[in-house]
Amino acid sequence: MRGFKYAAGALAMLAGLSWAHADTLSTVKGQGVVRCGVTTGFAGFSAPDDKGVWKGLDVDMCRAVAAATLGDASKIKIVPLSAQQRFTALQSGEIDVLTRNTTVTQTRDTALGVIHAGVNFYDGQGFLVPKSLGVTSAKQINGATVCMQTGTSNENTMADWARANEVKYQPVVIEQFNEVVNAFAAGRCDVFTTDASGLASIRISKLTNPDDYVILPEIISKEPLGPFVRQGDDTWLNVVKWSLQAMIGAEELGLTAANVDEHLLSASPNIRRMLGVTPGTGKNMGLDEKWAYNIIKQVGNYGESFERNVGMGSSLQIQRGLNAQWTQGGLMYALPM
Ligand SMILES: N[C@@H](CCC(=O)N[C@@H](CS)C(=O)NCC(=O)O)C(=O)O
């Protein structure tokens, strides 16, 4: 399965597909919209609200890129993708950026013709079980059937962990997200394994009685999730990378959607550079000098996006944890601008 996926990626590159879009920034400016690959609907990260408007931490990443490149965070085209479809969509040029809870791995960054542009959520793989199963630790799931989605890093991580811990399990691997969730809800598997954020989202937004389910304490891997672009397009890589850095840096500097206008008068050299009052950062990337200002004004800083989409202000209620600023014991450390 793994070999097939990578062979398919190599084939797409051989066909010249990944080189056909070497200047994505010009493409985006020409089409007037940023096309973002997201999930098919995974609350907190990328899912339509009751009015059909796509919301989430990953949608905000997409909106930030649109604000930076086009001056308008609403100029996005959402392309829902299963885990299996996502890299082909990026390689072939169907999307401009993949903003879809995708784990950064060495293989993905090298062999697939794609490359990550940062980390917007530090996660780890975990387990969701019905309370009726009566287990309190992952070590007790010996003999269980385990649901997971095709084309995710979760398949291999599960296999590695089970081997190392001498746990036997029966995998139930399904491509479509809704189908795998339905299989779990219907009891066709005992355990659901994916990123812990995914489990929190499934529990709250997909299961009829969330209180009947529990996330086990073990986190069995590192899942640094972030946006990806095609290899060989450094200008665009920089745009996406620094759009994320601007959100993280804005939080560090205390800039919010509500107060950013006041800060245009700031004497701080860092703030003046970030907001384009001192010109340079925009020109360096082929963008308007207000690129970061537009992100902060229209999307907000990283902490604002985190809180409203997945944090304590959301139904998911995920703690900042590793995603706190480095000054607060987390890993969010904005690169100097
Ligand atoms: N981070 C892992 C897993 C990401 C993933 O695709 N998770 C599933 C299960 S929560 C998902 O988001 N599915 C949503 C969909 O296919 O629409 C990876 O990059 O492989």
The ligand as a Gaussian input file, in Angstrom:
#p B3LYP/6-31G(d) Opt

LIG

0 1
 N       -2.209000      13.260000      10.624000
 C       -2.462000      11.989000       9.992000
 C       -3.941000      11.664000       9.908000
 C       -4.743000      12.714000       9.208000
 C       -6.137000      12.240000       8.772000
 O       -6.406000      12.185000       7.575000
 N       -7.022000      11.919000       9.742000
 C       -8.342000      11.484000       9.375000
 C       -9.037000      10.891000      10.556000
 S       -9.536000      12.073000      11.773000
 C       -9.119000      12.681000       8.813000
 O       -8.809000      13.804000       9.078000
 N      -10.143000      12.424000       8.039000
 C      -10.981000      13.453000       7.492000
 C      -11.372000      13.226000       6.048000
 O      -10.890000      12.300000       5.395000
 O      -12.168000      14.019000       5.562000
 C       -1.827000      11.988000       8.604000
 O       -1.336000      13.028000       8.163000
 O       -1.796000      10.943000       7.955000

